[in-house]
Every structure is written in C-alpha cells, then in structure tokens.
C-alpha cells in the first residue's frame, strides 16, 4: 500500500493508524483476510516504489509534489 495522500505534505490518517496497530484485515475480492502491516525500508521500499511509479505514473507526480518520502506498506499474511 502506498501512503501517498496524492502528494500532500502529511501522511494519511490510515497510515498513522496502521503504524499504531499493524494487525489489519483487508478485503481481497469477496474474502476478508488478516495481515500484519509493516513499513518497507531501504532497498525494499525503493524497489516497490519504483515499480509503482512505472506501473502508475501518477505516483511520480505525487512524489514530485512533496518533500516527504512517501511510505510504502507491505502486508504480510497473519
């Protein structure tokens, strides 16, 4: 998941909540699944972020709109 907030200068509220309580449930199709959320760091974050920008170029615009590093959240099955 990408805490872009469309390039705003602050993190979205959901990201703050997930950092505080990383046990999350996510709807995948018609199923609800349990995950543990964690913030990607370093090379892992950079690789995921670069792929996201390549697949969805609007994210490059979000990055250009802010000085913050946009957080990338990985969901690991619980």
N, CA and C atoms as a LAMMPS dump frame, in Angstrom:
ITEM: TIMESTEP
0
ITEM: NUMBER OF ATOMS
234
ITEM: BOX BOUNDS ff ff ff
-5.0000000000000000e+02 5.0000000000000000e+02
-5.0000000000000000e+02 5.0000000000000000e+02
-5.0000000000000000e+02 5.0000000000000000e+02
ITEM: ATOMS id mol type element x y z
1 1 1 N 0.864 -1.15 0
2 1 2 C 0 0 0
3 1 3 C 0.915 1.218 0
4 2 1 N 0.394 2.301 -0.559
5 2 2 C 1.207 3.494 -0.735
6 2 3 C 0.544 4.666 -0.022
7 3 1 N 1.227 5.232 0.954
8 3 2 C 0.684 6.327 1.755
9 3 3 C 0.973 7.659 1.065
10 4 1 N 0.495 7.778 -0.165
11 4 2 C 0.828 8.953 -0.978
12 4 3 C 0.023 10.19 -0.599
13 5 1 N -1.216 10.012 -0.233
14 5 2 C -2.139 11.122 0.039
15 5 3 C -2.082 12.13 -1.107
16 6 1 N -1.943 11.579 -2.331
17 6 2 C -1.909 12.38 -3.565
18 6 3 C -0.834 13.466 -3.535
19 7 1 N 0.262 13.193 -2.812
20 7 2 C 1.375 14.134 -2.785
21 7 3 C 1.279 15.211 -1.722
22 8 1 N 0.354 15.069 -0.782
23 8 2 C 0.241 16.039 0.311
24 8 3 C 1.498 15.983 1.184
25 9 1 N 1.696 17.029 1.958
26 9 2 C 2.892 17.11 2.799
27 9 3 C 2.774 16.35 4.115
28 10 1 N 1.639 15.72 4.368
29 10 2 C 1.46 14.932 5.584
30 10 3 C 1.02 13.526 5.212
31 11 1 N 1.333 12.582 6.086
32 11 2 C 0.91 11.199 5.868
33 11 3 C -0.599 11.081 6.043
34 12 1 N -1.221 10.162 5.321
35 12 2 C -2.661 9.953 5.501
36 12 3 C -2.946 9.348 6.881
37 13 1 N -4.139 9.618 7.373
38 13 2 C -4.523 9.118 8.697
39 13 3 C -4.452 7.601 8.775
40 14 1 N -4.851 6.911 7.709
41 14 2 C -4.84 5.447 7.762
42 14 3 C -3.438 4.917 8.011
43 15 1 N -2.413 5.593 7.492
44 15 2 C -1.037 5.148 7.69
45 15 3 C -0.637 5.278 9.16
46 16 1 N -1.03 6.367 9.774
47 16 2 C -0.741 6.569 11.204
48 16 3 C -1.426 5.473 12.016
49 17 1 N -2.66 5.141 11.65
50 17 2 C -3.395 4.082 12.354
51 17 3 C -2.728 2.717 12.175
52 18 1 N -2.283 2.416 10.954
53 18 2 C -1.651 1.121 10.681
54 18 3 C -0.317 1.006 11.417
55 19 1 N 0.42 2.1 11.529
56 19 2 C 1.669 2.06 12.292
57 19 3 C 1.384 1.769 13.765
58 20 1 N 0.308 2.329 14.287
59 20 2 C -0.038 2.128 15.694
60 20 3 C -0.598 0.732 15.948
61 21 1 N -1.338 0.198 14.968
62 21 2 C -1.969 -1.112 15.106
63 21 3 C -1.77 -1.876 13.8
64 22 1 N -0.656 -2.604 13.676
65 22 2 C -0.335 -3.247 12.405
66 22 3 C -1.146 -4.503 12.07
67 23 1 N -1.942 -5.006 12.982
68 23 2 C -2.818 -6.143 12.677
69 23 3 C -4.02 -5.583 11.927
70 24 1 N -4.132 -5.943 10.651
71 24 2 C -5.184 -5.376 9.809
72 24 3 C -5.945 -6.487 9.095
73 25 1 N -7.143 -6.149 8.655
74 25 2 C -7.893 -7.03 7.762
75 25 3 C -8.112 -6.277 6.461
76 26 1 N -8.067 -7.024 5.371
77 26 2 C -8.176 -6.434 4.041
78 26 3 C -9.139 -7.277 3.22
79 27 1 N -9.99 -6.611 2.48
80 27 2 C -10.875 -7.311 1.564
81 27 3 C -10.111 -7.578 0.273
82 28 1 N -10.037 -8.849 -0.098
83 28 2 C -9.399 -9.273 -1.346
84 28 3 C -10.472 -10.004 -2.133
85 29 1 N -10.992 -9.346 -3.142
86 29 2 C -12.135 -9.915 -3.853
87 29 3 C -13.32 -9.98 -2.915
88 30 1 N -13.855 -11.171 -2.735
89 30 2 C -15.001 -11.347 -1.844
90 30 3 C -14.605 -11.86 -0.464
91 31 1 N -13.302 -12.013 -0.232
92 31 2 C -12.821 -12.539 1.045
93 31 3 C -12.215 -11.433 1.903
94 32 1 N -12.275 -11.624 3.213
95 32 2 C -11.589 -10.751 4.154
96 32 3 C -10.439 -11.549 4.747
97 33 1 N -9.237 -11.003 4.653
98 33 2 C -8.041 -11.715 5.11
99 33 3 C -7.297 -10.893 6.158
100 34 1 N -6.582 -11.604 7.039
101 34 2 C -5.797 -10.963 8.093
102 34 3 C -4.345 -10.807 7.642
103 35 1 N -3.787 -9.645 7.93
104 35 2 C -2.394 -9.345 7.595
105 35 3 C -1.747 -8.598 8.739
106 36 1 N -0.42 -8.598 8.711
107 36 2 C 0.363 -7.726 9.571
108 36 3 C 1.044 -6.717 8.66
109 37 1 N 0.792 -5.451 8.91
110 37 2 C 1.354 -4.385 8.082
111 37 3 C 2.706 -3.96 8.64
112 38 1 N 3.621 -3.667 7.722
113 38 2 C 4.92 -3.13 8.126
114 38 3 C 5.378 -2.146 7.067
115 39 1 N 6.135 -1.168 7.505
116 39 2 C 6.652 -0.167 6.577
117 39 3 C 7.906 -0.698 5.903
118 40 1 N 7.923 -0.685 4.577
119 40 2 C 9.118 -1.095 3.832
120 40 3 C 10.188 -0.03 3.995
121 41 1 N 11.423 -0.459 4.076
122 41 2 C 12.556 0.448 4.265
123 41 3 C 13.641 0.156 3.237
124 42 1 N 14.512 1.113 3.02
125 42 2 C 15.713 0.913 2.213
126 42 3 C 15.439 0.416 0.809
127 43 1 N 16.25 -0.562 0.386
128 43 2 C 16.147 -1.098 -0.972
129 43 3 C 14.781 -1.724 -1.246
130 44 1 N 14.204 -2.395 -0.232
131 44 2 C 12.889 -2.996 -0.44
132 44 3 C 11.874 -1.918 -0.809
133 45 1 N 11.856 -0.843 -0.05
134 45 2 C 10.929 0.253 -0.322
135 45 3 C 11.178 0.843 -1.704
136 46 1 N 12.447 1.108 -2.004
137 46 2 C 12.778 1.745 -3.278
138 46 3 C 12.358 0.889 -4.474
139 47 1 N 12.558 -0.417 -4.396
140 47 2 C 12.181 -1.297 -5.497
141 47 3 C 10.666 -1.317 -5.698
142 48 1 N 9.919 -1.402 -4.619
143 48 2 C 8.461 -1.409 -4.713
144 48 3 C 7.967 -0.066 -5.25
145 49 1 N 8.531 1.016 -4.736
146 49 2 C 8.098 2.356 -5.141
147 49 3 C 8.398 2.615 -6.62
148 50 1 N 9.572 2.232 -7.077
149 50 2 C 9.925 2.454 -8.485
150 50 3 C 8.999 1.668 -9.414
151 51 1 N 8.645 0.446 -9.026
152 51 2 C 7.708 -0.342 -9.838
153 51 3 C 6.34 0.319 -9.858
154 52 1 N 5.887 0.827 -8.721
155 52 2 C 4.588 1.502 -8.661
156 52 3 C 4.575 2.717 -9.591
157 53 1 N 5.641 3.498 -9.57
158 53 2 C 5.7 4.675 -10.453
159 53 3 C 5.716 4.267 -11.922
160 54 1 N 6.39 3.173 -12.244
161 54 2 C 6.428 2.701 -13.627
162 54 3 C 5.051 2.205 -14.066
163 55 1 N 4.353 1.5 -13.173
164 55 2 C 3.042 0.946 -13.495
165 55 3 C 1.938 2.01 -13.476
166 56 1 N 2.077 2.99 -12.598
167 56 2 C 1.07 4.039 -12.419
168 56 3 C 1.782 5.394 -12.331
169 57 1 N 2.067 6.025 -13.463
170 57 2 C 2.872 7.244 -13.497
171 57 3 C 2.359 8.4 -12.631
172 58 1 N 1.093 8.409 -12.279
173 58 2 C 0.586 9.479 -11.409
174 58 3 C 1.347 9.517 -10.086
175 59 1 N 1.863 8.379 -9.646
176 59 2 C 2.589 8.341 -8.378
177 59 3 C 3.888 9.137 -8.453
178 60 1 N 4.485 9.236 -9.623
179 60 2 C 5.673 10.085 -9.785
180 60 3 C 5.298 11.539 -9.545
181 61 1 N 4.105 11.922 -9.972
182 61 2 C 3.623 13.278 -9.722
183 61 3 C 3.388 13.528 -8.246
184 62 1 N 2.859 12.522 -7.553
185 62 2 C 2.674 12.663 -6.102
186 62 3 C 4.019 12.898 -5.431
187 63 1 N 5.012 12.13 -5.839
188 63 2 C 6.354 12.258 -5.262
189 63 3 C 6.921 13.654 -5.524
190 64 1 N 6.702 14.172 -6.719
191 64 2 C 7.224 15.488 -7.07
192 64 3 C 6.522 16.617 -6.313
193 65 1 N 5.323 16.343 -5.799
194 65 2 C 4.53 17.372 -5.122
195 65 3 C 4.909 17.578 -3.663
196 66 1 N 5.743 16.713 -3.119
197 66 2 C 6.041 16.785 -1.685
198 66 3 C 7.521 16.547 -1.415
199 67 1 N 7.976 17.024 -0.271
200 67 2 C 9.355 16.776 0.159
201 67 3 C 9.466 15.51 0.995
202 68 1 N 8.325 14.964 1.429
203 68 2 C 8.394 13.773 2.284
204 68 3 C 8.634 12.527 1.422
205 69 1 N 9.215 11.533 2.033
206 69 2 C 9.35 10.231 1.375
207 69 3 C 8.033 9.505 1.594
208 70 1 N 7.387 9.142 0.507
209 70 2 C 6.071 8.502 0.605
210 70 3 C 6.24 7.079 1.134
211 71 1 N 5.602 6.773 2.249
212 71 2 C 5.739 5.449 2.836
213 71 3 C 5.115 4.351 1.975
214 72 1 N 5.766 3.209 2.001
215 72 2 C 5.278 2.001 1.346
216 72 3 C 4.993 0.987 2.45
217 73 1 N 3.794 0.423 2.439
218 73 2 C 3.396 -0.542 3.453
219 73 3 C 3.267 -1.907 2.802
220 74 1 N 3.91 -2.883 3.406
221 74 2 C 3.848 -4.275 2.953
222 74 3 C 2.883 -5.005 3.876
223 75 1 N 2.039 -5.837 3.288
224 75 2 C 1.101 -6.641 4.076
225 75 3 C 1.565 -8.087 4.054
226 76 1 N 1.971 -8.58 5.219
227 76 2 C 2.388 -9.97 5.365
228 76 3 C 1.218 -10.774 5.902
229 77 1 N 0.923 -11.96 5.317
230 77 2 C -0.183 -12.764 5.851
231 77 3 C 0.006 -13.035 7.336
232 78 1 N -1.095 -12.927 8.072
233 78 2 C -1.026 -13.14 9.527
234 78 3 C -1.07 -14.635 9.828
